[in-house]
Amino acid sequence: MRLSRLSSVTRSVGVHEAKTHLSRLLEQVAAGAEVEITNRGRVVARLVGPARRVPALGFDRGHVVVADDFDAPLAEDVQAAFEA
């Protein structure tokens, strides 16, 4: 199987195949696939990529300071440099 960008494709493999081809299965998972491992036809495990951590709102509160005049007009020489 070619490892192009797989988008959440679920594949089912038996325990023996999973043990034999673990490296290949992990490459597929890294590319976005999900792999179910079955034992006698019953799903016993699922290989998925790592969970993506979403930062909580306000995580940087107190670390960023916005100046009171942040939206004031630029000095003429600075404005001219942008327009050049």
VMD Tcl script that builds the backbone (N, CA, C; Angstrom):
set m [mol new atoms 252]
animate dup $m
set s [atomselect $m all]
$s set {name element resname resid chain x y z} {
  {N N MET 1 A 0.841 -1.189 0.000}
  {CA C MET 1 A 0.000 0.000 0.000}
  {C C MET 1 A 0.876 1.239 0.000}
  {N N ARG 2 A 0.576 2.154 -0.857}
  {CA C ARG 2 A 1.330 3.400 -0.958}
  {C C ARG 2 A 0.938 4.337 0.180}
  {N N LEU 3 A 1.918 5.026 0.753}
  {CA C LEU 3 A 1.652 5.886 1.904}
  {C C LEU 3 A 1.434 7.337 1.493}
  {N N SER 4 A 0.450 7.571 0.677}
  {CA C SER 4 A 0.072 8.950 0.391}
  {C C SER 4 A -0.731 9.452 1.578}
  {N N ARG 5 A -1.111 10.688 1.575}
  {CA C ARG 5 A -1.853 11.279 2.680}
  {C C ARG 5 A -3.169 10.536 2.896}
  {N N LEU 6 A -3.230 9.691 3.910}
  {CA C LEU 6 A -4.457 8.975 4.225}
  {C C LEU 6 A -5.272 9.836 5.175}
  {N N SER 7 A -6.550 9.943 4.955}
  {CA C SER 7 A -7.358 10.791 5.823}
  {C C SER 7 A -8.329 9.938 6.617}
  {N N SER 8 A -7.911 9.568 7.796}
  {CA C SER 8 A -8.749 8.843 8.724}
  {C C SER 8 A -9.345 7.566 8.131}
  {N N VAL 9 A -8.548 6.857 7.334}
  {CA C VAL 9 A -8.977 5.584 6.768}
  {C C VAL 9 A -8.828 4.524 7.857}
  {N N THR 10 A -9.892 3.765 8.110}
  {CA C THR 10 A -9.820 2.721 9.118}
  {C C THR 10 A -9.576 1.400 8.430}
  {N N ARG 11 A -8.570 0.714 8.891}
  {CA C ARG 11 A -8.202 -0.577 8.341}
  {C C ARG 11 A -8.238 -1.587 9.473}
  {N N SER 12 A -8.623 -2.802 9.179}
  {CA C SER 12 A -8.710 -3.836 10.191}
  {C C SER 12 A -7.699 -4.938 9.876}
  {N N VAL 13 A -6.879 -5.314 10.863}
  {CA C VAL 13 A -5.890 -6.384 10.679}
  {C C VAL 13 A -5.940 -7.325 11.875}
  {N N GLY 14 A -5.556 -8.563 11.643}
  {CA C GLY 14 A -5.492 -9.535 12.722}
  {C C GLY 14 A -4.243 -9.345 13.562}
  {N N VAL 15 A -4.217 -9.981 14.716}
  {CA C VAL 15 A -3.090 -9.861 15.647}
  {C C VAL 15 A -1.794 -10.319 14.980}
  {N N HIS 16 A -1.815 -11.442 14.282}
  {CA C HIS 16 A -0.600 -11.968 13.641}
  {C C HIS 16 A -0.057 -10.964 12.619}
  {N N GLU 17 A -0.932 -10.411 11.769}
  {CA C GLU 17 A -0.491 -9.429 10.781}
  {C C GLU 17 A 0.040 -8.179 11.465}
  {N N ALA 18 A -0.604 -7.753 12.546}
  {CA C ALA 18 A -0.148 -6.568 13.275}
  {C C ALA 18 A 1.255 -6.781 13.839}
  {N N LYS 19 A 1.514 -7.960 14.382}
  {CA C LYS 19 A 2.850 -8.254 14.918}
  {C C LYS 19 A 3.886 -8.306 13.805}
  {N N THR 20 A 3.501 -8.877 12.679}
  {CA C THR 20 A 4.431 -9.044 11.563}
  {C C THR 20 A 4.740 -7.719 10.876}
  {N N HIS 21 A 3.764 -6.828 10.768}
  {CA C HIS 21 A 3.916 -5.593 10.003}
  {C C HIS 21 A 3.726 -4.338 10.849}
  {N N LEU 22 A 4.132 -4.375 12.101}
  {CA C LEU 22 A 3.904 -3.238 12.997}
  {C C LEU 22 A 4.517 -1.949 12.464}
  {N N SER 23 A 5.741 -1.995 11.966}
  {CA C SER 23 A 6.391 -0.783 11.466}
  {C C SER 23 A 5.588 -0.159 10.329}
  {N N ARG 24 A 5.113 -0.966 9.403}
  {CA C ARG 24 A 4.326 -0.466 8.285}
  {C C ARG 24 A 3.009 0.133 8.781}
  {N N LEU 25 A 2.373 -0.532 9.738}
  {CA C LEU 25 A 1.120 -0.016 10.286}
  {C C LEU 25 A 1.341 1.327 10.977}
  {N N LEU 26 A 2.451 1.463 11.694}
  {CA C LEU 26 A 2.747 2.731 12.368}
  {C C LEU 26 A 2.996 3.856 11.367}
  {N N GLU 27 A 3.610 3.554 10.225}
  {CA C GLU 27 A 3.786 4.552 9.172}
  {C C GLU 27 A 2.431 5.015 8.647}
  {N N GLN 28 A 1.512 4.069 8.479}
  {CA C GLN 28 A 0.180 4.419 7.996}
  {C C GLN 28 A -0.559 5.290 9.012}
  {N N VAL 29 A -0.411 4.963 10.289}
  {CA C VAL 29 A -1.044 5.762 11.345}
  {C C VAL 29 A -0.448 7.173 11.362}
  {N N ALA 30 A 0.865 7.274 11.187}
  {CA C ALA 30 A 1.507 8.587 11.147}
  {C C ALA 30 A 1.004 9.408 9.966}
  {N N ALA 31 A 0.569 8.735 8.888}
  {CA C ALA 31 A 0.044 9.425 7.707}
  {C C ALA 31 A -1.437 9.765 7.853}
  {N N GLY 32 A -2.056 9.384 8.973}
  {CA C GLY 32 A -3.439 9.763 9.220}
  {C C GLY 32 A -4.441 8.624 9.271}
  {N N ALA 33 A -4.002 7.394 9.036}
  {CA C ALA 33 A -4.925 6.260 9.057}
  {C C ALA 33 A -5.190 5.799 10.486}
  {N N GLU 34 A -6.268 5.076 10.669}
  {CA C GLU 34 A -6.545 4.387 11.931}
  {C C GLU 34 A -6.545 2.903 11.615}
  {N N VAL 35 A -5.977 2.116 12.514}
  {CA C VAL 35 A -5.889 0.674 12.302}
  {C C VAL 35 A -6.533 -0.035 13.486}
  {N N GLU 36 A -7.483 -0.900 13.188}
  {CA C GLU 36 A -8.083 -1.736 14.224}
  {C C GLU 36 A -7.392 -3.090 14.219}
  {N N ILE 37 A -7.044 -3.572 15.398}
  {CA C ILE 37 A -6.432 -4.890 15.525}
  {C C ILE 37 A -7.495 -5.831 16.077}
  {N N THR 38 A -7.675 -6.930 15.368}
  {CA C THR 38 A -8.726 -7.869 15.753}
  {C C THR 38 A -8.126 -9.187 16.205}
  {N N ASN 39 A -8.852 -9.852 17.084}
  {CA C ASN 39 A -8.498 -11.191 17.534}
  {C C ASN 39 A -9.741 -12.052 17.356}
  {N N ARG 40 A -9.660 -12.980 16.420}
  {CA C ARG 40 A -10.795 -13.846 16.087}
  {C C ARG 40 A -12.027 -13.037 15.686}
  {N N GLY 41 A -11.786 -11.971 14.890}
  {CA C GLY 41 A -12.877 -11.172 14.372}
  {C C GLY 41 A -13.402 -10.086 15.297}
  {N N ARG 42 A -12.880 -10.012 16.506}
  {CA C ARG 42 A -13.338 -9.015 17.475}
  {C C ARG 42 A -12.263 -7.939 17.659}
  {N N VAL 43 A -12.650 -6.677 17.576}
  {CA C VAL 43 A -11.690 -5.580 17.734}
  {C C VAL 43 A -11.188 -5.566 19.173}
  {N N VAL 44 A -9.852 -5.642 19.329}
  {CA C VAL 44 A -9.260 -5.643 20.665}
  {C C VAL 44 A -8.392 -4.405 20.912}
  {N N ALA 45 A -8.031 -3.689 19.834}
  {CA C ALA 45 A -7.203 -2.486 19.986}
  {C C ALA 45 A -7.369 -1.611 18.756}
  {N N ARG 46 A -7.014 -0.350 18.916}
  {CA C ARG 46 A -7.080 0.591 17.797}
  {C C ARG 46 A -5.820 1.448 17.832}
  {N N LEU 47 A -5.120 1.504 16.704}
  {CA C LEU 47 A -3.951 2.374 16.575}
  {C C LEU 47 A -4.407 3.682 15.949}
  {N N VAL 48 A -4.149 4.791 16.639}
  {CA C VAL 48 A -4.487 6.121 16.138}
  {C C VAL 48 A -3.304 7.041 16.381}
  {N N GLY 49 A -3.250 8.129 15.662}
  {CA C GLY 49 A -2.180 9.102 15.850}
  {C C GLY 49 A -2.292 9.781 17.203}
  {N N PRO 50 A -1.277 10.548 17.575}
  {CA C PRO 50 A -1.302 11.229 18.872}
  {C C PRO 50 A -2.395 12.288 18.920}
  {N N ALA 51 A -2.940 12.481 20.100}
  {CA C ALA 51 A -3.965 13.513 20.299}
  {C C ALA 51 A -3.322 14.884 20.125}
  {N N ARG 52 A -4.044 15.779 19.519}
  {CA C ARG 52 A -3.530 17.139 19.344}
  {C C ARG 52 A -3.961 17.986 20.527}
  {N N ARG 53 A -3.003 18.626 21.134}
  {CA C ARG 53 A -3.277 19.459 22.301}
  {C C ARG 53 A -3.696 20.848 21.843}
  {N N VAL 54 A -4.828 21.287 22.310}
  {CA C VAL 54 A -5.341 22.615 21.981}
  {C C VAL 54 A -5.127 23.512 23.201}
  {N N PRO 55 A -4.393 24.614 23.021}
  {CA C PRO 55 A -4.168 25.483 24.180}
  {C C PRO 55 A -5.472 26.103 24.672}
  {N N ALA 56 A -5.575 26.227 25.967}
  {CA C ALA 56 A -6.759 26.830 26.581}
  {C C ALA 56 A -6.729 28.336 26.343}
  {N N LEU 57 A -7.903 28.924 26.189}
  {CA C LEU 57 A -7.964 30.368 26.026}
  {C C LEU 57 A -7.399 31.053 27.263}
  {N N GLY 58 A -6.624 32.080 27.026}
  {CA C GLY 58 A -6.046 32.839 28.130}
  {C C GLY 58 A -4.781 32.227 28.704}
  {N N PHE 59 A -4.195 31.232 28.014}
  {CA C PHE 59 A -3.014 30.565 28.564}
  {C C PHE 59 A -1.826 31.507 28.728}
  {N N ASP 60 A -1.805 32.612 27.976}
  {CA C ASP 60 A -0.689 33.552 28.069}
  {C C ASP 60 A -1.045 34.836 28.819}
  {N N ARG 61 A -2.169 34.806 29.530}
  {CA C ARG 61 A -2.603 35.988 30.279}
  {C C ARG 61 A -1.505 36.399 31.264}
  {N N GLY 62 A -1.183 37.681 31.279}
  {CA C GLY 62 A -0.150 38.192 32.168}
  {C C GLY 62 A 1.235 38.171 31.549}
  {N N HIS 63 A 1.393 37.555 30.371}
  {CA C HIS 63 A 2.700 37.483 29.708}
  {C C HIS 63 A 2.794 38.435 28.527}
  {N N VAL 64 A 1.679 38.925 28.067}
  {CA C VAL 64 A 1.650 39.817 26.909}
  {C C VAL 64 A 1.126 41.171 27.356}
  {N N VAL 65 A 1.826 42.212 26.964}
  {CA C VAL 65 A 1.406 43.562 27.310}
  {C C VAL 65 A 1.148 44.325 26.018}
  {N N VAL 66 A -0.012 44.935 25.898}
  {CA C VAL 66 A -0.355 45.748 24.735}
  {C C VAL 66 A -0.306 47.206 25.163}
  {N N ALA 67 A 0.506 47.977 24.477}
  {CA C ALA 67 A 0.666 49.387 24.824}
  {C C ALA 67 A -0.643 50.135 24.584}
  {N N ASP 68 A -0.877 51.163 25.369}
  {CA C ASP 68 A -2.099 51.961 25.237}
  {C C ASP 68 A -2.210 52.610 23.856}
  {N N ASP 69 A -1.063 52.932 23.238}
  {CA C ASP 69 A -1.083 53.614 21.946}
  {C C ASP 69 A -0.742 52.671 20.786}
  {N N PHE 70 A -1.050 51.395 20.916}
  {CA C PHE 70 A -0.658 50.433 19.885}
  {C C PHE 70 A -1.260 50.738 18.515}
  {N N ASP 71 A -2.368 51.449 18.483}
  {CA C ASP 71 A -2.999 51.752 17.203}
  {C C ASP 71 A -2.835 53.222 16.797}
  {N N ALA 72 A -1.908 53.901 17.441}
  {CA C ALA 72 A -1.634 55.295 17.094}
  {C C ALA 72 A -0.941 55.348 15.734}
  {N N PRO 73 A -1.086 56.454 15.012}
  {CA C PRO 73 A -0.410 56.584 13.707}
  {C C PRO 73 A 1.105 56.457 13.868}
  {N N LEU 74 A 1.741 55.929 12.831}
  {CA C LEU 74 A 3.198 55.781 12.845}
  {C C LEU 74 A 3.864 57.132 12.628}
  {N N ALA 75 A 5.118 57.232 13.079}
  {CA C ALA 75 A 5.906 58.435 12.799}
  {C C ALA 75 A 6.073 58.534 11.281}
  {N N GLU 76 A 6.213 59.749 10.767}
  {CA C GLU 76 A 6.261 59.950 9.320}
  {C C GLU 76 A 7.384 59.168 8.652}
  {N N ASP 77 A 8.580 59.123 9.281}
  {CA C ASP 77 A 9.712 58.413 8.664}
  {C C ASP 77 A 9.460 56.901 8.635}
  {N N VAL 78 A 8.819 56.367 9.648}
  {CA C VAL 78 A 8.493 54.932 9.676}
  {C C VAL 78 A 7.440 54.622 8.614}
  {N N GLN 79 A 6.424 55.466 8.532}
  {CA C GLN 79 A 5.364 55.277 7.515}
  {C C GLN 79 A 5.959 55.335 6.116}
  {N N ALA 80 A 6.895 56.263 5.890}
  {CA C ALA 80 A 7.535 56.404 4.570}
  {C C ALA 80 A 8.327 55.137 4.228}
  {N N ALA 81 A 8.984 54.530 5.219}
  {CA C ALA 81 A 9.746 53.297 4.980}
  {C C ALA 81 A 8.834 52.165 4.528}
  {N N PHE 82 A 7.622 52.101 5.058}
  {CA C PHE 82 A 6.668 51.056 4.648}
  {C C PHE 82 A 6.148 51.304 3.246}
  {N N GLU 83 A 6.011 52.557 2.874}
  {CA C GLU 83 A 5.430 52.894 1.585}
  {C C GLU 83 A 6.456 52.899 0.452}
  {N N ALA 84 A 7.737 52.820 0.779}
  {CA C ALA 84 A 8.794 52.877 -0.237}
  {C C ALA 84 A 8.875 51.619 -1.054}
}
mol reanalyze $m
mol bondsrecalc $m
mol representation Tube
mol addrep $m
